[in-house]
Amino acid sequence: MWRVSYLIRALSTIAAILVVLAAIYGLWVRYQIEPLTRDGKVRADVVPIAPDVSGLVTDVRVRDNEVVRKGQVLLVIDPSRYRIALTQAEADVSKQQAAYNEAVREDRRNRAMPDVVARETAEQDLARVQQLRAGLTHAIAARDLAALNLERTLVRAPVDGTVTNVDLQPGVYLNAGKAAMALVDAKSLRVEGYFEETKLPAIHVGDPASIYLMGVANEIRGHVASIAGGVEDRERAGTSAQLANVNPSFTWVRLAQRIPVRIEIDAVPPGVLLIPGQTASVEVHSSTAEIQVRRSLPW
């Protein structure tokens, strides 16, 4: 009887050891071979919204975190002085046009009477026509610029997206080129997973990927769009045309570099909100990883 009990205990111990070994092996495959990373971020291109002309803000037509469409007016710069500038430029064009037309008529009349008008006078008239033509071209360009500046008093959204960090109020003076708010480009939403360099051989462009946001159980499907062309060498300093300044390293443990892999999003479950900056786990479903797992098996 004691032999049966001993055999049962032995078999139980062996089974427990095998279960533990299988679990350890499964974890090793999961985190060492399969292309999986918990170091991922939701990212998007951010467009700084800045006026092209300077002036007082007379109207802010969006609220913070509002979804906008391309071409939608976000804010208005006081157009008064730009309307005046356009009126002056149009008047200058009319003046230059009248002077040019008169000079052309005189030149034609003088050329029609070569026996009466001296050659030197005709040449002077021709030079005057050319000067007035250049002045008219300059006036037209100034008018077009004034019209462009007037049109640019309406600051529009360059892309579809969401405006954020909006605290602008009417009455604030904005200089040209100074960012007034940020616009998150909706079409540029993506996930970047930072994979260890040892896992890159199993990742290829086009491989399907699963994305899991922190705190969200639903799977977001995507695919590998590209792999970063390089990362910064933090052990080396110095600029071009100088000798390299290499920081000596004598550590026993060498940590694998993290390489950014861009994941394009294919499908988002209903109710899941993607916000740039969110943390995500990324798993790439690669056939190469399956081959590596098979090669690692002892049988």
C-alpha positions in Angstrom: 0.0 0.0 0.0 2.8 2.4 0.8 4.3 1.7 -2.6 1.2 2.9 -4.3 1.1 6.0 -2.1 4.8 6.7 -2.9 4.2 6.3 -6.6 1.3 8.7 -6.5 3.3 11.3 -4.7 6.2 10.8 -7.1 3.9 11.2 -10.1 2.3 14.3 -8.6 5.7 15.8 -8.0 6.8 15.1 -11.5 3.6 16.5 -13.0 4.0 19.7 -10.9 7.6 20.1 -12.1 6.5 19.6 -15.7 3.7 22.2 -15.3 6.2 24.7 -13.8 8.7 24.0 -16.6 6.0 24.4 -19.2 5.0 27.7 -17.7 8.6 28.9 -17.5 9.1 27.9 -21.1 5.9 29.6 -22.2 6.9 32.8 -20.5 10.3 32.6 -22.0 8.9 32.2 -25.5 6.3 34.9 -24.8 8.7 37.6 -23.7 12.0 36.6 -25.3 11.1 35.2 -28.8 7.6 36.5 -29.7 7.6 40.1 -30.9 5.7 41.6 -28.0 6.3 44.8 -26.1 4.5 46.6 -23.3 6.4 49.8 -24.2 4.1 51.4 -26.8 2.5 54.8 -27.2 -0.3 56.3 -29.2 1.0 59.1 -31.3 -0.2 61.6 -33.8 1.1 64.6 -35.7 0.4 67.9 -34.0 0.0 71.1 -36.1 0.7 74.4 -34.3 -2.0 76.9 -35.3 -0.4 80.2 -35.8 -1.6 83.3 -37.8 0.2 84.3 -40.9 -0.5 88.0 -40.1 -0.2 90.0 -36.9 -3.1 91.8 -35.2 -5.7 91.7 -32.5 -7.8 88.6 -32.2 -11.5 89.6 -32.7 -13.1 86.2 -32.6 -12.3 82.7 -31.4 -14.7 80.3 -33.1 -13.6 77.0 -31.5 -13.7 75.5 -28.0 -11.0 73.5 -26.3 -10.9 69.8 -27.5 -13.4 70.5 -30.3 -13.3 68.4 -33.5 -12.8 70.5 -36.6 -12.7 70.0 -40.3 -10.1 71.1 -42.8 -10.8 74.7 -43.9 -12.9 75.6 -40.8 -12.2 79.0 -39.4 -10.6 78.7 -36.0 -10.0 82.4 -35.1 -10.2 85.8 -36.7 -7.5 88.6 -36.7 -8.8 92.2 -36.9 -9.1 92.8 -40.7 -9.5 96.6 -40.6 -6.0 97.7 -41.4 -5.7 94.9 -44.0 -8.9 96.1 -45.8 -7.4 99.7 -45.9 -4.1 98.3 -47.2 -6.0 96.5 -50.0 -7.9 99.6 -50.9 -4.7 101.6 -51.2 -3.1 98.9 -53.3 -6.1 98.8 -55.7 -5.9 102.6 -56.0 -2.2 102.4 -56.8 -2.9 99.8 -59.5 -5.5 102.1 -61.1 -3.1 105.0 -61.0 -0.2 103.0 -62.5 -2.6 101.5 -65.1 -3.8 105.0 -66.2 -0.2 106.2 -66.5 0.9 103.2 -68.4 -2.0 103.4 -70.9 -1.3 107.1 -71.5 2.4 106.3 -72.1 1.5 103.5 -74.6 -0.8 105.9 -76.6 1.9 108.6 -76.8 4.5 106.0 -77.9 2.2 104.8 -80.6 1.4 108.3 -81.8 5.1 109.3 -81.9 6.0 106.1 -83.8 3.3 106.9 -86.3 5.0 110.2 -87.2 8.7 109.4 -87.6 9.3 112.4 -89.7 8.0 114.8 -87.1 9.2 113.3 -83.8 12.9 113.0 -83.2 14.4 109.5 -82.7 15.7 110.4 -79.3 12.2 111.4 -78.2 10.8 108.1 -79.4 13.4 106.2 -77.5 12.7 108.1 -74.3 9.0 107.4 -74.8 9.7 103.7 -75.2 11.9 103.7 -72.0 9.0 105.4 -70.1 6.6 102.7 -71.3 8.9 100.0 -70.0 9.3 101.7 -66.7 5.6 102.2 -66.2 5.0 98.6 -67.2 7.3 97.5 -64.4 5.6 99.8 -62.0 2.2 98.4 -62.9 3.5 94.9 -62.4 4.9 95.9 -59.0 1.5 97.5 -58.1 -0.4 94.4 -59.1 1.9 92.2 -56.9 1.4 94.6 -54.0 -2.4 94.4 -54.5 -2.3 90.6 -54.6 -0.2 90.5 -51.4 -2.7 92.9 -49.7 -5.6 90.6 -50.7 -3.7 87.6 -49.4 -3.0 89.3 -46.1 -6.7 90.1 -45.8 -7.7 86.6 -46.5 -5.2 85.3 -44.0 -6.9 87.2 -41.2 -9.2 84.1 -41.1 -7.1 81.4 -39.6 -8.3 78.1 -40.9 -7.7 74.5 -39.9 -5.1 72.9 -42.3 -6.3 69.3 -41.6 -9.1 67.4 -39.9 -8.5 66.9 -36.2 -9.1 68.1 -32.7 -8.0 71.5 -31.4 -6.5 71.4 -27.9 -4.9 73.7 -25.4 -7.3 76.5 -26.4 -7.1 79.3 -23.9 -7.1 82.2 -26.4 -9.5 85.1 -25.8 -10.6 88.0 -28.1 -8.5 91.1 -27.6 -5.1 89.3 -27.4 -2.5 90.6 -29.9 -0.9 87.8 -31.9 2.3 88.1 -33.8 2.6 86.3 -37.1 4.0 82.8 -36.6 3.2 82.6 -32.9 1.3 79.4 -32.1 -2.1 80.1 -30.6 -3.4 76.5 -30.2 -2.5 73.0 -31.2 -4.4 70.8 -33.7 -4.0 67.0 -33.5 -4.2 65.5 -37.0 -6.9 62.8 -36.9 -5.6 61.0 -39.9 -2.1 60.6 -38.4 -3.1 58.6 -35.4 -0.9 55.6 -35.0 0.9 53.5 -32.4 4.6 53.2 -32.0 5.9 50.1 -30.2 9.5 50.2 -28.9 10.7 46.7 -29.5 14.0 45.2 -28.3 16.6 44.9 -31.0 16.7 41.1 -30.5 13.1 40.8 -31.6 13.5 42.8 -34.9 14.3 39.7 -37.0 10.8 38.5 -36.4 9.1 41.8 -37.4 8.4 42.6 -41.1 6.5 45.4 -42.8 2.9 44.3 -43.3 2.7 41.9 -40.4 -0.6 42.1 -38.6 -0.5 43.4 -35.0 -2.7 43.5 -31.9 -2.8 46.7 -29.8 -4.1 46.8 -26.2 -4.4 50.1 -24.5 -3.8 50.3 -20.8 -7.0 49.7 -18.9 -8.9 48.7 -22.1 -9.5 45.0 -22.8 -10.7 45.4 -26.4 -8.2 44.6 -29.1 -7.2 47.2 -31.7 -6.1 45.7 -35.0 -3.3 47.2 -37.0 -0.3 46.3 -39.1 3.4 47.1 -39.2 3.9 50.1 -41.4 7.7 50.8 -41.0 10.7 50.2 -38.7 12.8 53.1 -37.6 15.9 53.7 -39.7 18.1 54.5 -36.6 18.2 55.5 -33.0 20.5 57.9 -31.2 23.9 56.5 -30.0 24.0 57.8 -26.4 27.5 56.4 -25.9 29.0 58.8 -28.5 29.3 62.5 -28.6 30.9 65.0 -31.0 29.8 66.7 -34.1 30.9 66.3 -37.7 34.5 67.3 -38.6 35.5 66.4 -35.0 36.9 63.3 -33.4 34.3 60.9 -31.9 34.0 61.1 -28.1 33.1 57.6 -27.0 32.0 57.0 -23.5 33.8 53.8 -22.2 31.4 51.2 -20.8 32.4 48.2 -18.7 29.0 47.0 -17.6 28.5 43.2 -17.3 24.9 43.3 -18.5 24.2 44.7 -21.9 20.7 46.0 -22.4 19.0 45.6 -25.8 18.3 48.8 -27.5 14.6 49.8 -28.1 13.8 50.3 -31.8 10.6 52.2 -32.7 8.2 50.2 -34.9 5.3 52.2 -36.5 1.9 50.4 -36.4 -0.8 51.7 -38.6 -4.3 51.3 -37.1 -6.8 49.2 -39.2 -9.8 48.8 -36.9 -10.8 50.4 -33.6 -13.6 48.8 -31.5 -16.7 51.0 -30.9 -16.3 53.1 -27.8 -12.5 53.0 -27.7 -11.0 56.4 -27.6 -7.5 57.0 -29.0 -5.6 59.9 -27.4 -2.0 60.6 -28.3 0.2 59.8 -25.3 -1.7 56.7 -24.2 0.2 53.7 -23.2 -0.2 50.5 -25.2 1.0 46.9 -25.5 1.8 45.8 -29.0 2.0 42.2 -30.2 3.1 41.5 -33.8 1.8 38.3 -35.3 4.8 37.1 -37.3 5.4 33.7 -39.0 9.1 34.2 -38.4 8.5 34.1 -34.7 6.7 30.8 -35.0 9.7 29.3 -36.8 12.0 30.5 -34.1 9.8 28.9 -31.5 9.9 25.6 -33.3 13.7 25.7 -33.6 13.9 26.4 -29.9 12.0 23.3 -29.0 14.2 20.4 -27.8 12.3 17.8 -29.8 
